[in-house]
Amino acid sequence: MNQKGDEVLETALRRGFIWPSFEIYGGAAGFYDYGPLGSALKNNIIAEWRRVFVVEEGCLEIDTPTVVPFEVLKASGHVDHFLDAMVECTRCKGAFKAVDLLKEQAGVDMEGKSVKEMSKAIRERGVRCPDCGGELGEVFEFNAMFKTAVGPGSKRQAFLRPETAQGIFVDFRRLYRHGRGKLPLGVVQIGRGYRNEISPRQGMIRLREFTMAEAEVFFDPKNPVHPGFERVASERLRLWLAKDQSAGSEQITEVTAADAVRQKLVCNQLMAYYLALTVQLLRRLGIPESAVRFREQLPGQRAHYSVETWDAEVHTQRYGWIEIAGFAYRTDYDLSRHMQHSGEDLTAFIEERKEKVVCHVVEPSFGIDRIFYCVLEHSLATEGKRKILKLKPYIAPIQAGVFPLVTKDGLPERARQIERELRTAGLRVEYDESGSIGRRYARADEVGVPFCVTVDHQTLEDNTVTIRDRDTAKQVRVSIENLAEVLKRLIEGTLSIESLGGQES
Amino acid sequence: MNQKGDEVLETALRRGFIWPSFEIYGGAAGFYDYGPLGSALKNNIIAEWRRVFVVEEGCLEIDTPTVVPFEVLKASGHVDHFLDAMVECTRCKGAFKAVDLLKEQAGVDMEGKSVKEMSKAIRERGVRCPDCGGELGEVFEFNAMFKTAVGPGSKRQAFLRPETAQGIFVDFRRLYRHGRGKLPLGVVQIGRGYRNEISPRQGMIRLREFTMAEAEVFFDPKNPVHPGFERVASERLRLWLAKDQSAGSEQITEVTAADAVRQKLVCNQLMAYYLALTVQLLRRLGIPESAVRFREQLPGQRAHYSVETWDAEVHTQRYGWIEIAGFAYRTDYDLSRHMQHSGEDLTAFIEERKEKVVCHVVEPSFGIDRIFYCVLEHSLATEGKRKILKLKPYIAPIQAGVFPLVTKDGLPERARQIERELRTAGLRVEYDESGSIGRRYARADEVGVPFCVTVDHQTLEDNTVTIRDRDTAKQVRVSIENLAEVLKRLIEGTLSIESLGGQES
């Protein structure tokens, strides 16, 4: 915790980005509501992700249920392996994540260790119940999926999906046919994921219900290449290698995507491709590459399905480095398991070699809520007393403010007309007439409105308005006739206030 | 069932609009996957809804959890009233919805009747188990919410939300403040809703997990007006009044929105406003007003929170008239209940009267999956042997096809370049080189691709391509330099092939 992080959360709460869920009933840990501005920002972040992965990359997007039958998650290994090591207080019966207590009270990182080792460490290091100080019991495994049942009674056991990925794997045959057998085949899904955390205590960073954007990239294991690799080959990756972590070093290895493949620092070209794409995506969202690193997971830390995993981490002032995406090399694990359990053929046919193969998979998986937090923190700037949320205009929740200079002489009516025209043109705008124009600009700056349109007396004479740029405070006068078009181009970045002749006011 | 309906589903399955969920494990009734084309179409329908309700109307959009604690749904009445009348076979233990069996086997509509009346009707009319012919037991009530628990054990009972609305109601105080006390205050939410149907058997029409788009419009009960009513006042509404239904008449009363209010056919102006807006929205989605009617629910049919409900129904060949949206006048039911149960003050302050009031609510609630089906059915046209999915270009999953005329002379490479440029410009395009150009056009027509770009030998000489219009098959030659811009304007409808001088090829 620190000043910047507190400022971000305070602004986010007060201005309607995020709110604690079910607040009037005392709240529920691990759940957050996106308020009006947060919901728009989140949607815009998703739109950018979709633009990169679906529109530009051409991945197929599908949308499958969040309620998933037992058989599917038995096959995927989640019934047996999606576990959290839990410990209960023998006195107050409070439940805790063993790893968290060990970290907090003993300063040791036991992620990936066995329950026996954790029980032993708890005893030896005198870790106690954080609520009542009571003695803790033995550490045991708790399946972190939310349970439910489909139909009356408990006839058919089901879970809320822990990842969107399984909805893709079970559809592989149809997807492969839809893509006419072409490999690599990228398939994505964006939607809710669930993890029934034992006792989440990290706000937006550890949620029980979250939004994921995942890609499963199926490929011929003998040919793990991306046809567009050249486009990202020179993108620089900041890698925190496993060997350096094991040696206790914070050393970052900075290489181009091409060199990461050449030097075998990553498992294959596809992996390098998606790491590079992530740097580009985060940059588009306003997170500079200097605040991004890729951490190679150590063997004990990887999920049950992965043989190599990279975490994309973003540096924040509030939480330090946080994982915002994971890149797992899932091999043929999932498809093979589903073949075994369903008895169906999920192979691909490699024409050149006349060979049936089970595709391997590289999975870039993004946590949208965490990216949302990072975008907010990296955008909030303080200039003197002025707070400015310097969101990229194309992800700003409100694209333009419309203000009458004063609330008389017919200016509000004219401004309302303009507001209506801009809304009809598809722009997300907000009308504001309350308080001085300076105060309205300040209010708009704080929530990241990139452009403010002011209607003044000259407007009534010559049908022009001023547009003010959030980041430079420069203004330019434009004709109402072109207003929607000019704003759209300013927002997408193909036009700037300066190029229109904007000046300090 | 009938030919048109079968054609729609056959095309939808074969071409990747919808797939049965968890198919390789034998499927799960009441769940559907959206394939690559379906997911895009659904997203585009949601985008149009959002454009109307959020961008144009200025409603606040929020995004709250799908997992909802017991207390919230106890307060909302769902724990006690979200019930389905169920009956089990005494022999095979099969579970059925009593209303369905009574309709299917005895031809009576007992929606809204008591379990006693239904039990009696089952006995008297000799309704039997549809699976094994066995005798049925007594009808009883089954709560149709999916149950789960938050945290380890069953510590905190929770449900998957039956509607998105409650997430809005519990946030009322924050929303009211965010909207600076202005009424009416429209708040929307788009997301998953769940209903644990007993045994769903109607494909996409009766889902256990579905996507809803709901608006809760809070207003001063003494002033149920919409400031923009004039914009829709002359929109014509086709109403099927309760009195005509009770009299066994199919008579439709067609009135303008203004007259519906004046003649007191609907409860207030806000209700009429949203009915009219719905006609406009459906028209934008390609569903003509002649296929839309508003059915006034009979007293026994209404949900526990509503005193007047209208269903928007769309006529389909497959299922007859189906409900795609409900408009409930929820009065102050929800806010009052949450005030009682939480002890919090959720009133609004009416400045003019210096009076605290509990807002009333009109709720337009849309079922996106059903609208999706209606859009597909209303768009599928057959012209001779040619099938054309005449989707409005702005909701088409693929906005343009890019085809090399032949697969030699460098045409594929040039077409690939153009594909890449269009993707970078944000257009959803697809490259296709397989089969004759006529076959590729036909394939594109069937999935509703509105424009196809063909790269031919002339392209290599003068950097022009042809654009072919799906609905008229007219073609026009344009410069590659302007291609993205021209396509964008064709898609949004501000330009037509004819205005560009397009001709029959």
Interface residues (C-beta under 8 A of the other chain):
Chain A: G16 W19 S21 F22 E23 I24 Y25 A28 G30 F31 Y32 D33 Y34 G35 P36 G38 S39 A40 K42 N43 R51 V54 V55 E56 G58 L60 E61 I62 D63 T64 P65 T66 V67 V68 P69 E71 V72 M86 A95 F142 F146 K147 T148 A149 V150 G151 P152 G153 K155 R156 L160 G167 V170 D171 R173 R174 L175 H178 R180 V187 R192 Y194 N196 E197 I198 S199 R208 E209 H338 H341 S342 E344 L346 R423 T424 G426 L427 R428 E430 S434
Chain B: G16 W19 S21 F22 E23 I24 Y25 A28 G30 F31 Y32 D33 Y34 G35 P36 G38 S39 A40 K42 N43 R51 V54 V55 E56 G58 L60 E61 I62 D63 T64 P65 T66 V67 V68 P69 E71 V72 M86 A95 F142 F146 K147 T148 A149 V150 G151 P152 G153 K155 R156 L160 G167 V170 D171 R173 R174 L175 H178 R180 V187 R192 Y194 N196 E197 I198 S199 R208 E209 H338 H341 S342 E344 L346 R423 T424 G426 L427 R428 E430 S434
